Amino acid sequence: MTDAIEELATSARKTFDFSEAIQGVTSREGTQKVYRDSKTAQAIGHAIDLKNNLDMVVGREQKGLLGKIDAALAEDAEADVSALRDELGELMLALELSALTFHIRAVPPMIEKVQKSKARKEFAVKGGNVPEDQLPAFGDKYTALMFAACVVKVVNADGAETGQLTVAQAEDLVSYLHPSEFAKLDAKLREVQYEQAISNQAVLDADF
């Protein structure tokens, strides 16, 4: 009797195609906008608090047009603020015209491993660690390979798009982008590729 009940229970269980299910895993995605016009960005400037080691504000750094606006606001110079804001609007428009928006998608660990193997092969690293004197160049190559794998498309200010980057194009990012802009792009790739959870507000035990 027990065997018959177990047989019925087994036949009633639902099954699924594991291979199909695992191949349906979705990838994390993100976008990052960077700017090519460093000269305009410098002219726009900034106004920030300066803090000491105790996180106490000890002064104010005012640079470029935003610094001038900050200073004018402190002096209640409304006419100056209005004129400076008009100028700021023109600069912001010029800066926006230099924007490139990168659409990034995480790749599976298998692809990441292949990219690392390509970098090691190029530097003839057959085993063990990369020699210390080759680490910077190796890091640049591996970064370029990962960008080539993860960047789905790049959109310019006019809405025109490129496809996936070649490795040579990805290497140009390091060569030509301002270091602060490349740092933003690199941070976004790391966030998309390596973040440990689905999202900060998602299921907390779904840790990857």
Buried (B, 14 or more C-beta within 10 A) or exposed (E): EEEEEEEEEEEEEEEEEEEEEEEEEEEBEBEBBBBBBBEBBEBBBBBBEEEEEEEEEEEEEBBBBBBBBBBBBEEEBEEBBEBBEEBBEEBEEBBEBBBBBBBBBBBEEEBBEEBBEBBBEEBEBEEEEBEEEBEEEBEBBBBBBBBBBBBBBBBBBEEEEBEBBEBEBBBEBBEEBBEEBBEBBBEBBEBBBEBEEBEEEEEEEEEE
